[in-house]
Amino acid sequence: MSSISLRLPESLHKRVRELAKKEGISINQLINSALVEKVSALMTVEYLQERTKRGSLSRFERALSKVKDIEPRGQDRI
């Protein structure tokens, strides 16, 4: 495992300390979790952008044409 030195504004550090205490975890764990969430979100955006490039409107319309044209059930109606 590696380590980094992180400089935070005092107001952010205070808030992070409060949140970590409230959650019952260390500041390190809180920052790790937040970073994992952010990296995951960014990777998801990249993945979806790549998938979009491979998409095809004609293939989508072909797949959609195979769906039966029926009324939705009561609980599925908007």
Backbone torsions as a table, in degrees:
resi	resn	phi	psi	omega
1	MET	NA	143.7	178.9
2	SER	-107.3	167.3	179.2
3	SER	-131.5	154.9	176.6
4	ILE	-134.9	157.4	173.6
5	SER	-98.3	129.0	-174.9
6	LEU	-123.4	127.3	177.9
7	ARG	-101.9	126.9	-180.0
8	LEU	-124.0	147.0	170.7
9	PRO	-61.0	146.5	-176.5
10	GLU	-56.0	-38.9	-179.0
11	SER	-63.9	-39.4	178.3
12	LEU	-70.4	-41.8	178.5
13	HIS	-59.3	-42.8	178.5
14	LYS	-61.2	-45.1	-179.4
15	ARG	-65.3	-41.9	178.4
16	VAL	-62.4	-43.1	178.5
17	ARG	-59.8	-44.6	179.6
18	GLU	-63.3	-45.1	-179.6
19	LEU	-64.4	-42.2	179.4
20	ALA	-62.4	-43.4	178.7
21	LYS	-62.1	-44.8	179.1
22	LYS	-60.0	-39.1	-179.4
23	GLU	-81.1	-12.8	-179.1
24	GLY	74.4	31.2	179.4
25	ILE	-130.4	169.9	178.6
26	SER	-79.2	161.0	175.2
27	ILE	-58.8	-39.4	178.8
28	ASN	-59.2	-45.1	179.2
29	GLN	-64.0	-40.8	-179.9
30	LEU	-63.2	-45.7	-180.0
31	ILE	-66.2	-40.4	176.5
32	ASN	-59.0	-46.6	-179.5
33	SER	-61.9	-44.2	179.9
34	ALA	-62.6	-41.1	-180.0
35	LEU	-67.2	-40.6	177.5
36	VAL	-60.8	-43.7	178.7
37	GLU	-61.2	-44.1	-178.8
38	LYS	-66.2	-45.5	179.4
39	VAL	-61.8	-42.3	178.8
40	SER	-61.0	-43.6	179.2
41	ALA	-62.7	-43.9	179.8
42	LEU	-65.4	-39.6	178.3
43	MET	-66.8	-34.9	178.0
44	THR	-65.0	-42.1	177.4
45	VAL	-60.3	-46.1	178.8
46	GLU	-60.3	-43.9	-179.5
47	TYR	-61.2	-45.8	-178.7
48	LEU	-67.2	-35.1	176.7
49	GLN	-64.5	-40.9	177.6
50	GLU	-65.3	-42.3	178.3
51	ARG	-62.5	-37.6	179.5
52	THR	-61.0	-39.2	-179.7
53	LYS	-63.4	-29.5	-178.9
54	ARG	-87.7	-7.3	-176.7
55	GLY	-70.8	160.6	179.9
56	SER	-144.0	124.3	179.1
57	LEU	-61.5	-38.7	-178.7
58	SER	-66.8	-39.2	177.0
59	ARG	-66.9	-37.9	177.5
60	PHE	-63.0	-46.5	-179.8
61	GLU	-65.2	-35.5	177.6
62	ARG	-65.0	-43.5	178.1
63	ALA	-66.3	-41.5	-179.6
64	LEU	-64.8	-31.7	-179.5
65	SER	-67.8	-16.9	179.5
66	LYS	-83.8	-10.2	-179.7
67	VAL	-80.7	131.2	-179.3
68	LYS	-65.6	143.1	179.5
69	ASP	-92.1	86.2	-179.8
70	ILE	-128.4	158.8	178.1
71	GLU	-69.1	141.5	177.3
72	PRO	-71.1	155.4	175.3
73	ARG	-65.3	161.8	-176.5
74	GLY	-52.7	-46.4	-178.0
75	GLN	-72.4	-12.7	-179.5
76	ASP	-96.4	-2.5	-179.1
77	ARG	-79.7	148.2	178.7
78	ILE	-90.3	NA	NA
